[in-house]
Amino acid sequence: MQITYPKSFLKLLLIGFALAMLPLLVVFVNANIYFGKLTKQSLFNMSQAVETTRSSRILLEELAVMERSARQYFVLHDKLLFENYVSAHDRFSYAINTLLSLPISKSQQPQLLALAKQENNLFNSINDDKNSSFDQSMVNTFTNLTNQGYKITEQNNRLIDQESALFKTKVVHTQQLLFWQTLTLIPLAVLIAGLITWMIARPIRRIDAAIHQLGRGDYEHEIEINGPGDLRQLGARLNWLRLALKDLHQQKQRFLQQASHELKTPLTAIREASELLNDGIAGKLNQTQSEVVHILRENSLRLQKMIENLLYYTEIQFNSSEYQSSSSEPKLIQQSLSALVSEILHAYELTISQKNITVINSTDDIIMHVDIEKLRTILDNLISNAVKFTPNNGEIMIDASQSKSMLIIEVKDTGQGISQANLIGIFEPFYRGEQPNSSLVAGSGLGLFIAKEAVDALKGEIKLAPSQIGAHFILRLPLQHPAA
């Protein structure tokens, strides 16, 4: 699926941040709205509760003041006492009107109006007949008003408790609503953040893979980055770099191939001349001359080996498809492993003799049915390295074992071995570890690479085993059985 990206990586980041924050912002805004409503409701309920409680208290207090002032007035006939009674009546009327105006007291309006009417009738009766006495009917009326006041106060308290319970229920409902909104929107925010992260990481991983591709020397696959505009432009630059490296790599391979072929011609003449001198065709040599000829012959062999490795390497690089096809149909030959190892050791007989190296060949009685040429390439590189790195009076051990389907060959030497720092790249082309002090000509760094390529072609395995002294290579190859 083709994904449409913004034109810039920064815009993608901003869009992703905004989309990831949007659900959280919705939760925050909703919570703010609900909490604002709850706050207003709480303040309203509190003000109603305060006004109701205060007005109810004033009703009872003013009824007591009116009864006391009326009793005292009818006994003492003092105008000040009557004025106190009138003031208490006014405050009582104001409290009644306050309760009537509160929404919480709507259900009490008939009782409040009846209480106000009864108190007003008592006030008119006292005001019209100031010279009469405080009789039993007035006492009963005040008692009745006080009882009604207590009932109204109790009802107000119950109404306040009901409003408080309703408010508590509303708070719990709001909490649950916000909880479910949060439970829904936060995973949505995480999902959006994950999607944006994937959209950001996808082209970055592709760029990382492209860089690894170039680092491995794979210049055949086109690099194309699908992402923001600036990352697509970076992908185009990487593809341009791939083409440039591919052209440079091909030029290097052509140079190696041509140089190897050009060097092979004069080397052949040097080899033939050194062999003629060694065989005494040009005359008998004294001991010093013979040693010089041996050195010349040995190093010409080494140079020939390096050039052959270069030619083999360029053949692998240029004709990898042909190499693989030839690997899929190997030229199987039945041969003794001991004879093959002896043949390879004979090529290094002079160096082995000169360095007084002891060779222990434990490959007797093993008959193979494998691609001999590739196995010869593998063993020749392993043995040549062992001979090169084994010091004077050292030892080389070649051991082999065979099962029904697997051939295991071990090559060990008593040289300086391979340090931990050099383990990573020993099978890479042109990799050279620490050279022996006696070596006048450095190796090409292709021996183990070519051996590894041949092992892969035979679908085998080669590895460097841990060893306290020298290097220890283990080769495992599947055996091909001749058809019946």
N, C-alpha and C positions, 0 to 999 in steps of 0.2 A: 504493500500500500504506500503510495506516494504522499508524503506529508508536506504541506505548504508551510514554510518557515518565513519569519519576518526578514527584512533586508539586512539587519545587523544583529550581532550577538547581544549587544546591550539592550536593544529593544525586546528581544526574547526574554532576557532576564527581568526587565521591568514588567512585561506582560505576565510572566510567570509569578512574580512576586505579588502583583495586583490580584490575579485570579486566586492565588493561594490565600491571600488576606481577606478576600471578599466574604467567604462564609463566616470567618471569625468576626468580621465587621458587622455582618447581619446579626450574629448572636449578641454582640456588644450593644448594638442599637436597640434590639428588642428588649434586652435586659434593662437598658436605661429607660425605655418607655414604660415597661411594666413596673419598675421600681419607682418611677415618677408617679404613676397612678396610685401605687400602694402608699406612697408618702402622702399624697394629697388626701387619700381616703383615711389614712391614719390621723392626720391633723384634723380633718373634719369630724371624725368620730370622737377624737379627744375633746375638741371644742364643744361638741354637743353634750358629751358626758359631763364636762365641767359646768356648762350652763344649766343642764338639767339638775345636777346635784346641788348646785348653788341655789337655784330657784326653789327646789323642793325644800331645802333647809330654811330659806327665807319665809316660805309659806308657814311652816311650823313655828318659826321664831316670832313672826308678826302676829299670828293668831294668839300666841301666849301673851305678847305685849298688849294687843287689843283687849283681851279678857282682863288682864291686870289693870290696865288704864281705865276701862269701863267700871270695874268694881270700885276702884279708888275714887273715880269721879262721882259716882252716885252716893258715896259716903261723905266725901269732903266738898263736893260741888266746886272744885277748883278748875278754872278755865285751862290752866296749863296741862292738867291731866287729860282734858278733853282734846286739846291740840295734839298731845302725844298719841291719843287714840286715832285721830284723823290722819296723822303722819303714818302710823302703822298700817291704817287702812289703805293709804296710797301705795305704800311699799308692797302690801299684799296684792293689790290690783296689778301693779307693775310685774310682780313675779308671775301672776296668772297669765298676763299677756305675753311674757317671755316664753313660758312653757307652751302656750298656744302657737307661737311662731316657730318653734323647733320642729323639724321633720320627725324626730324620734317620738314626739308626744302626740302625733296625729290620732293614734288610737285612743288617747285619753281626752280628746276634745269635749265629748259630751259630759264627762265627769268634771272636767275643769270649768266648763260653762255653768254646770249646776252648782258647783262649789262657789263660783264667783257670784252667781245670782243670789244664793242663800246668804252669803256674807254681805252682799249689797243691801238686801232686804233688812238684815239685822242692823246694818249701819244706818239706814234711813229711819228705822224704828227708834234707835237710840238718839239720833239727831233730832227727830220730831218731838220726842217726849223726854226732854232733858230733866224734867222735874220729878219723873217717876223713879221708882227704886229698881235696883238690879234684881229682877224676880227669877223664879225657877225656870221659866221658858227661855230666858237669855242664857242661863247656865246650860240648859239642855242643848240650845243652839250652838254655843261655843264648843260644848263637848262633841257634838255631831260634826262640826267643822274640823275639829282637831283629828277625829277618827278618819274622816275623809282625807285629810292632809297626809296622815300616816299611810293610808292605803295608796294614795297617789305616789308617795315617796317610794314605797315598796315596788309598785309597778314600774316606776322609773328605773329603779335598780335592776329589775329583771330585764327591762328593755335594753339597758346598757350592757348587761351580760350577754344578751342575745346578739347585739351588734358586735360585741367583742368576739363571740364565737363565729359569727359570719365572716368577720374580718380575718380571723385565724384560718378559717377554711379557704378563703380567697388567697391568702398568702401561700398555703400549702399547694393549692391548685396552680398558682403562678410558678412556684418552685418546680413542680412536676413538669409544667409546660416548658419552662426554660431548660430543664434537664434533658427532656426529649429533643428539644431543638438543638441543644449542644451535642447530644449523642448522635444526632443525624448530620449536623453540619461540620463537626470536627473531622469525622472520617472522610467527608466530602473534601474538606480542605487538604487532608493528608493525601487523598487520591489525586487531587489536582497537583499538589506539590510533587508527588511521585511521577505523574505524567510529564510535568515540565522538566523534572530532573532527568527522566529518560530521554526527552527530546534534546536536552542539553548534552547529556553524556553520550548519546548515540553518535553524533558526528565527531566528538572528541575521541571516543574509542576507535572510530574509523580512522582518524588521523594517526592515533597511536599505532594501529595495525599497519597503516601505510608506512610509517617510519620504520617499524620492525621489518616490513617487507623489503624496504630499501636496504636496511642493515644486513638482512640475510642474503642480499644479492639477487633477489627476485625482481627482475626488471620487465617481465613479460606481461604481467597483469596491469591493466590500466587503473589509475587511482581516480576515483570519483567520490566526492564528499557531498552528501545531501544534507544541507543545513542552512543556517543564516547566510546572507550574502557574503559577509567577510570570511566565513569558514569555507564556503564554496570557492572563493577566490584563493584561499590558502590551499585547498585541494588541487586547484588548477596549477598552482606553483609547484606543489609536490609532484604532480604528474609531469610538469616540465623538467623538474629535477630528475625524475625517473628516466625520461628519454635521454637527458644529457649523460647520466650515469651509465645507461645501457650502451650508448655510443662509445663512451670512454672505456667501458668494460670490453666491448668488441675490439676496439683498437688495441687494448692491452693483450687480449688473447691472440690477435693477429701478429702482434709484435713477438710474443712468446713463441708462437708457432714458427714464424719465419726465422727468428733468432736461433731456435733449437735446430731447425733444419740446416741453417747456415753453419752452425757450429759443428754439426755432425760430420760434415765433409772433411774439414781439417783434422777433426778428432780421429776419424778413421785412418788417416795417414799416420798420425802420431801413434795410434794403437799398433798398426802394422809395423812401423819402424821399431817400436819398443819390443815387439814380439821377435822381430828379426835379430835385434841386438841380443835379446835374452836367449835365443836359440843358438847364438854364436855364428850366424851366417856371415856377419861382417868381420869375423875374426874372434879368436879366443879372448875373453875378458879376464882381467885380474880381479882380485876380491873387491877392491874399492869400486872399480867400474861396474862390477856385477851388482853391488849394493845400490849404486846410483840408478842403474837400469831397473832394478826391482822397485825403487821408489817411483821412477817415471811410469812404470807399468801399473803400479798400484793406484797412483793418482789419476792415470788416464782411465782406468776402470771406474774409479769413483766419479770422474767427470762424465763418463759415458752413462753411468747410472743416473746422475742428476739430469742430464739432457733427456734421457728416456722418460724420466719422471715428468719433466716439463711437457714432452710430447704426449704422454699419457693423460696428463691433466688437461691440456688443450683439447684433446680428443673427447674427453668426458664433457667439457664445457660446451664444445661446439656441436657434438653429436650425441647429446644426452638421450634423445628419443631412440636413436639407433642402438645406443649402449643398453638402454632398458630392454629393447626388443631382443637384443642378442642375449641379455641376461635371462629373459623369459624362456629361451630355448638354448640352454648351455650345451657346449660340446663335451659330452660325458666320455671319460676315458677311464678304464680300469688300470690302476697302477699302484705300486707299493709306495707307501708314505715314506718309508726309510730311504728308498732310492731317490725320491724327490728331494728329501732333506739333504742327503749326501751330495747330490748334484749341486744344490745351492751352496752348501758349505765349501765345495771344491773351488767355487769362484772366489772365495775369500781365504783360500788356503795360505797364500803368502802373508796376509795381514795376521791371520791366526798364528802362524808359525813365528813371525817376527815378534808378536806381543806375548808369545808363549801362553796362549789361552787354551785351557782345557775345555773341550766340548763333550758333553755327555748327551748322546743321542739315544733316547729310549723310545724309539718309534718302530721297533721291529715287529714283524708279523701282522702289520695292519695293511690290508688291501682296500683301496678306496675306489669308489665309482662316482667321481665328481668332475666338475669343470677344472681340469688340471691347470690351464693357463691362468685362470683367476686365482686358484690356490697358490700357484707358483708366485704370482705377484704379491700376494699377502705374505707368504713365508719369506720371500726374498727381502721385503722391506723390514719385517720384524727381525730377521737374522742379521741383516746389514746394520741395523741400529744397535743390536746387541754387540756385534763385533766392534763397532765404532766406539761405543761408550764403555766397553769393558776395559779396565786398565791392564797393564802388563801383569802376567801371572794370574790373571783372573779366571773366571769359570762361566761357561754358558751351558744351560740345561734345557734340552728340548724333550718334552714328554708328550705322550699322546695316549688317549684311551678311546674306545669305540663301544657304542651300544647298537641296538638294532636300527635306530634312526638318527643318531647323533654322533658326530666326530668332535672330540675335544682335544685341542692342541694347546700346550702351555710352553711359552718361551720365557726363560728367566736368565738374568745376568747378575754379575756382582759389581756393576758400575756404581756411579753416584746416585742413580735413581732419578725420579721426577718429583720435584718439590710440590707442595700444596698449591703454591701460587701459579704453577704451570699446568695444573690438572685440567682446567676448564677448556683450553683451546688446543689440546694435543692432537685432536683429529680434524682441526681446521686447516685449510690450505695456506701455505707459506708461513705456518707457525713454527718457530724454532725456539727450543728451550735453551738451557745452558749447554754450550758446546764444550767438549773435552779439551783440556789444555794442549794435548798433543796433536789436535786437529789443525792442519794448516789451511784447509779449505772448509768453509762453513757449509752446512747442508742447505738444501733448497727449501726445506720445510714442507715437502709434498709427500714424503714417504708414508706417514701414518694416514694422511688424507686419502691417498690412493688405495691403501690397504682397507680403509673403512668403506670406500666406494665399492671395492670388489666384494667385501663381506656382505654389504647390503644387496649387491646384485645376486649373491648366492643365498640371500634370505637367512643369513646367519647373524652372529653377534660377536663383537670384540670389545673387551673392556680391560682396563688396567686394575689389577688386583692390588690390595695393600701389601706392602713388602717392607721389611726392615732394611734389607740390603738390595740395592739395584732395582731394576724394573721387572715387573711380572705381568705379562700379557696372557690373557686367556681367550682362546678362539673357539667358538662353538658353531659348527656347520651341520645343517641337515644333510643326511646321506641320500643319494639317489641309488636305487637298486636296479640292476639290469633287468630288462623285461624277460620273462620266461620264454 
